[in-house]
Amino acid sequence: MFKPLVVYIGLRYTRAKRRTGFISFITLTSILGVGLGVTALITVLSVMNGYEAELRERILGMTSHAAITGEGGRLRAWQNLEAPLQGEKHVLGWAPFVEGQAMLSSEHRVSGTVLRGIVPELEPRVSEIARHVETGKLTDLKPGEFGIMLGEELANYLGVLVGDKVTVITPQLNTAPAGIMPKIQRFSVVGTFKVGMFEYDRNMALIQLDDAAKLLRLEDAVSGLRLKLDDILKAPQIIAEIGPRLGDGYQFSDWTQAHSNFYLAVRTEKRVMFIILSMIVAVAAFNIVSTLVMVVNDKRADIAILRTQGLYPRQVMGIFMVLGTVIGLFGVLLGFVGGVSLALNLETIVPAIERALGMHFMSDDMYYINELPSKLLWSDVWQVSATAFLLSLLATLYPAWQASRIQPAEELRYE
């Protein structure tokens, strides 16, 4: 079916004569259509991959892979768990924490926040917060000095800088001559951090663990232990394994219980975008159908002559399948180069466009991530390329079959 003569004639038909220049133009648009579809698919999937990776890194950089708490949300004598955890090969690190809701008040504004108490020396074991500190240092949070580190957006909203005072108001109540009053404590701002995720930069404040325990009246207890695991995707299985070995009286949770919806949404959106953008390639494939139909109509006399010279119907079909395959192959190659180039340089191109237009596409207060990430996965590239090529190949079947049915006697009767 695909003998050298068939291939030669099919390739020859890709170069139209002057009188069939319109067909050549349609062929070019078909190639560009396939290329545009492949480029769009590779780029969008790379952005979705980058978004998922950034979301995972930033969320899990601030929260724990897993956590151990006690009854009533309190964990006493957390040091007793250190020895058992050291023997767990899947546990890379652990650190105690205290967490609660509070109200922050400055001279200018008031804002609610999540108040987290940490041990600065142990926190790098379980989070990446130290890498995101903008001013000050984590070690500036010292017990008894009531220092506080604010998310950058929260500090800007409150209008405070390092060295300024903020008032922390917690739901815990004090009995005073004037009646029952909330617990109030003055803190000094010792630094700010910027994760690049509005949820944390605007709604989180860090203080020293002992100060947090006093403020929230936990006495000698903490809220729990945060764990860092070697494989976050297997967090539920790992917790299920180590839980019984640590004994009774503990409650366990992992990141999938709090943040799984983010990842499910991203993966679902990725599949939907793949299906939707595949329609671009499908439209380009229809262009291939129309191109081949026009070529078949233009070459009916040539086909009839070839048939009289001994060319079989299946060979005629092969000629136009070669033509359609060449169109699809060039389109896929064009899209491959364009998509890979765009995906690899997207993080440079987008800021340049933003500067040129004087606008910011990813606003901090509207999106979880304020930049457009890109992560190219070659598995996606091959999948997109193979899908586009397969659609292009399928688009050649009907016109090629119609060409093979041309009857020489009918076509040459009036020639």
N, C-alpha and C positions, 0 to 999 in steps of 0.2 A: 504493500500500500504506500509506503514511504520510500520508494526507490529514488536514486539520485535525480532522475528526470522529473519526478513529481516535486521533489524539493526545489529543483532549479526553477521550474515553472512557477511554483508558489512564491519563491523569493523574487522572481522576475515581476510578478504582479504587484509587488509592493512598490515598485517604481512606476508610477503612472505616466502615460504620455501627456503631451501638452493638452490634447483635447479632453483628457479625463483629469484635468487638474483639480476639479472639485472633489473627485473621489480621493485624491491624494490629501486634500485638505481635511476631509472627513476622517481619513485614516490617522492623520496627525492629531486631530481632536480626540479620537478614541484612545490613542497612546497617552495623551496628556490627561485624559479623564481617569484612566487606570492609575497613572502616576500620582495624580492629586489624591485619589482615594487611599492609596497605600501610604502616602506621606501623612495624610490626616490621621489614619488609623495608628500608625507607629508613634506619631507625636502625642496623640491623646492618651494612648495606653502608657506611654512613658511618663506623662504627667500624672496619671492615676497611680502608677507604681511609686513615683516620687512622693506624691501626697500621702500614700499609705505608709511609706517608710518614715517620712518626717513626722507624721502623726504618731506612729508607734514610738519613735525615738523621744519625742517631746513629752508625750503623755507618760510613758514609762520612765522617762528621765526625772519626772517629778513625783510620780506615784510609785508604788511598790509592785513588783511582780506577784508577790503574795504577802499576806500579813497573818500574824498570830495574835489573837486577843483573848482576854479572859471573860468570865461571866460579868454581865453588866457593863461591858465595854472597858473593863479595867484589868490590867495585868500586873500582878505583884511579883516581886523577886524575879524579874526577867533574866537576871544574871544566871539563874539556875538552868536556863535553856541553852546557854552558850556551849557547854560541853557536849550535849547531844547533837547540836547543830554542826559542830566541827566534824562529826563523823559522817555527815550527809554529803555525798559526793556531788549532788546536784545543787547544793546551796553554796553560792559563791560569797555571800556576805549577809550581814544582818545589822540592824541598828534600831534602838528604841525610839518611839515617838509619842507625842501627846498632840491630840488634835481636837479642836472645838470651834464653835462659832463665836464671833465677837464683833463689837462695833468700835471703829476707830474714829477719833475726833481730833481735829486740828483747829487752829484759829480760824480756818477758812471754811472747812466742810466736814461732813460726817459720812462715813461709808461702812457698810457691812463687809466682813472679810472672813476667810478661813484662817484660823490661827493655828500654826503648827509649831510644836516644840521639838527641837532636835538637839543631838549632841554633835557639835561641829566637827569633832575629830572622827566620829564614826559615820557621819552622813555620807561621805564619798563612797562608802562601801555599797550603798544601795541606790544612790541617785547621782545625777549629773549637775546638781545645782551649783557646785563650786565652779564649774566651767562657765556659768551664765551670770556670775556676779559682776555687776557693772562698777559699783563703787564700794569701797570697804572690803572686808574679808569675813568669811564665815567664822573664823576664830575670834572675831570681835564680839561675838555673842558669848558673854561670860556669865556664869551663874552669880546671881545676886546683884548684878549691875543693871538689870532690866533694859537691855538693849533690844532693838527690833530691826529687822531687815525687811524692806517692803518691795513688792513688785514695782517695776518702774512706772507702769501706768497708774497704779494705786498712789504712788508717791506724787506723781504729777497732778492727779485729781485732788489729793489733799493739800497740795501746794507746800510740801515740806522737802527739806534737803537734809543731808547728813549733819547731825548735830542738833537738829530741831527736836521738839518734844511732841509726842502724840499721846492722847489719852485712850486707853483700852478699857472698854466696858464689856463685861461678860454677864451672862444670864444668872450666874451664881449670886445669891442674895445675902446681904449683911443686915443684921438687926441694929438699928441706931435709934437714938432718942427721937429723931424725926419720923421714924417708921422703918419699914423694910426697904432697903436700897440695894441697887445692883452693885456688884463689886467693881471698883474703879482703880486703875493703876496707871501711873505716868511712865512712859517708856521714852528712851532716847533713840533716835534713828541713827543706826551705825552703818547702814549701807543699803544698796538697792540691787536687784537682779532683773534680768530680762531674758526670758525663755524664748520669746518670739511667738508665744501663744497667748492670746488675750485672756483666756480663762484663768491663767495663772498670773500673768503680769498685772492684771487688774484686781484679782480677788484673793490674793494670798499674801500672808505675812509670816515671817519666821522669827521665833524667839528661842532662847536657851531652854533646854528640857526642864531643868529644875524650876525656872521661873514660870514655865507653863503649868507645871504640876501644882505650884502654889496658887497661881491665878485661877485655875479651874478646880481647885480643892480636891486633887487626887491623892494628897498626902504623899506616901512613899510609892505609889503605883504609877504606871504609865498607861497610855491607851493601848499599846501593843508593840510588837516587833515587826518591822518591815524586812522582807527577805528579797535578796537578788538571786535569781536562778540562772542556770546555764542554758536553759532552753525555754523561752517564754511561751512558745506554742504548746509546750507540754506541761504548763503550770498546773492545770487541774489534776493530771495524773501524778505529778510529783508530790503535790500536797496530799493527795489521797494515800500515797505510799508512806510519807514521813509522819503523817498525823498520828496513826496508832502507835508509832515508836516513841512519840514524845509524851504519851500518857493521856489521862483524862483531865477534864477541866479546862481545856483550851478550845477556842473556836478558830476556824481557818477560813480564809477567803483568798481569792486570787483576782488578777486584773480582768479576767473574762467576765466576772460578775458585774463589774462596774463600767467597763469600756468596750465590751464586745460589740455593742451596737455600732460604734464608730467603724470598726473593721468590716462588719457585715455590710454596712451601708456602702463603704468604699468598694468592696468586692462586687456587690450587686450593681453599683453604678458602672463599674468597669465592664461587666458583661453586657449591660444595656447599651453602653456607648459603643462597644464592639459591634453589636447587632445593628445599631442605628447607622454608624458610619460605614458598615459593610454595604449599606444601600448605595453609597456613592460609587463603590466598585461595581455594584450590580447595574447601576445606571450606565456606567462606562462599558459594561459588558453588553448592554443593549445597543450601545453605539457601535460596538463591534459587529453585532448582528446586522444593523442597518448598513454598515460599511460593506460587509461581505455580500449582502443582498444586491447592493448597487454594483459591486464588482461583477457578480454573477450575471446580472442583466447586461452589463457592458461587454462581457466576454462570451456571450452565448454563441456567437458565430465561431469564435476561436475554439470553444469547447466542442462544438459540433465537428469542426475539422479534425481536432485531436481524436475524437471518437472514431471518425472514419479511418484514421490512420492506426487504429488498434488500441487506443487507450481504453482501459476498462472503467466502468462506473466507479468502482472503489478507488481507482487512481485519481479520477476527477475529484472525488470527495476528498482525497488526501491532499490535492493541490490547495484547496480552500481551507482545509484544516491547518496546513502549513502557514498560509497567509494569516489566518486568525491567531495562530500560536505565536507568530513573530510579533504581531501587534501587542498581544498580551504580555509577551516576554519583555519587550522594550518598555512597556508601561510599568511592569513590576520592577524592572531594574532602575527606571527613573524614580519611581516612588521609594525604592529601597535606599538609594543614595540620598534623596531629599529628606526622607523621614529620619534616617540615622543621623545625618548632618544636623538637622533641626533639633532633634532630641538631645544630642550631645552638647549643643550650644545654646539651648533654650534659656538657661540661667544667665547667659550674657546678653542674648538678644532682647529678652523682655525688659530688663532694666534700661537698655538703650532706647527702646520704644517709649517707655514711661518717661524718660528724661526728655525725649523729643516732643512728646505730646503734653508734658507738664501735668501728668495725672498718675495716680497709683491704682492699679487694677485690683489688688488684694488689700482692702482696707482692714486695719487691725480690729476694729470694733464690729466687723461683719463676718469675718472668716477666722477659723481656728488658726490658720497659718497665714502670715502676711507676705509671703513670697510664693512664686510659682516654681516648685521643685520639679526635677526630671530625673528619672532613673530608667535607663535603657536596659531591657532584658532581651537577650538574643532569642530566647524562646518565643517571645511575642513577635519579634521581627520575622522569624521563619514561619510562624503560624499565619501572620497577616499575608506574607508573600505567597505562601502556598495556597491560601484561600483565594486570593486575587487571581493567581494563575489558573487555578481550577475553574473559577467562574469564567475566565476568558476562554479557556479550552471548551467548556460546555457551550459557550455562546457560538462557537464555530460549527456545531453539529447540524443545526437546522439548515443554514445557508449552504453548507457543503453537501448535505443530503439533497437539497433542491437542485444543486448544480449537477449532481450525478444522475438525475432523472431527465436531463435534457435529451431530446430525441434528435439525432443528426438530420434525419430526413425533413422533419418539420422546420428546423431552423434554417436549412440551406435551400429550401424550396424557392424562396424569392431572392436569393443572393445572386 
